Amino acid sequence: MALIDELKTLNEKTQKLIEDAKNSDELDKVRVAVLGKQGELTAYLRNMGAVAKEERAKVGKAVNEARKSVEGALEQKMSALKAQELEDSISASAVDVTLPGRAQVVGTRHLISKITEEISEVFLGLGYTVVEGPEVETDYYNFEALNAPKDHPSRSMQDTFYIDSETLLRTQTSGVQVHEMERGKLPIYIIAPGKVYRRDVADPSHLPQFTQIEGLVVGKGITFGDLKGTLEFFCKKVFGEDRTTRFRAHYFPFTEPSAEVDVSCGICGGSGCRFCKGTGWSEILGCGMVDPNVLKMSGIDPEVYSGFAFGVGVERVACLKYNVPDLRMLVQGDMRFLNQF
Ligand code: DAH
């Protein structure tokens, strides 16, 4: 019964190899070596013909048992190894939930948006309505209807981006006044915030695109006193109760009389410093009584109605309120700067 012993030894050896296999590859090699086409146990099966007739049944049974035993052990070990390998790969790629997270960088509302909103709130509180006008405007609304015909010298105050001879990027929000007056609903109490464009090179005090807030009031009996009271109230609301204002005579084609409004310097308190160029004051807006000609062009009878208008530079307000030394800082998108507000 040498064959039976051989099979027993082979089985034992194989069982040991199966037990020692460290991974599914190693185990597969054992399977091929024993049960594969050229496998040791397969060879016994194949050579059954050479076994003496009377022993064949016994040997055949022993070979089959050995094969079953090897197959069973292989299967068991394989599923154990697979489970282990799965476990290993899961733990290798596992997320460590105890690690501190990476915080998302969250922006803030831009200072210009905030101030636009803040100024709008002041006027909404006074009963004004917020309206908007087009940024691509016609020459008529930006200039002509505002009392600045084609050859008018005041046009040189604003260098314009023209799209064609009649179309331009608005240089001021004042054109919204005309749109509003043409609607013909009186009285008018509106403000119109928005972007404006001028052919300027960016420097500490100029930007080719900036933001204005236009104001317009038209009704019966509106006086310069109403204008002064409104703008003084506005300045104190925006800059603080301790700030004072002064009105300086100025010229705008669409208002008569016209003025520029200065607010006392927030840095030196009015005694004069580098920021206010030694004057103690900083200019923040232009204003005036709507020129009767402008009312007439928009279909409003200047004998019955009068009005005032103003235009505030939002970037200027931002700089004066927060002592920003260079307008360009407002458009560079530097989060370290913007996050302060
Ligand atoms: N549009 C003027 C500018 O851009 C500002 C301005 C001045 C607006 C007087 C007005 C005003 O409504 O009455 O310089």
Residues whose N, C-alpha, C, O or C-beta is under 5 A from the ligand:
A	BS01	DAH	T171 Q172 S174 G215 F252 T255 G286 C287 G288 A309 F310 G311
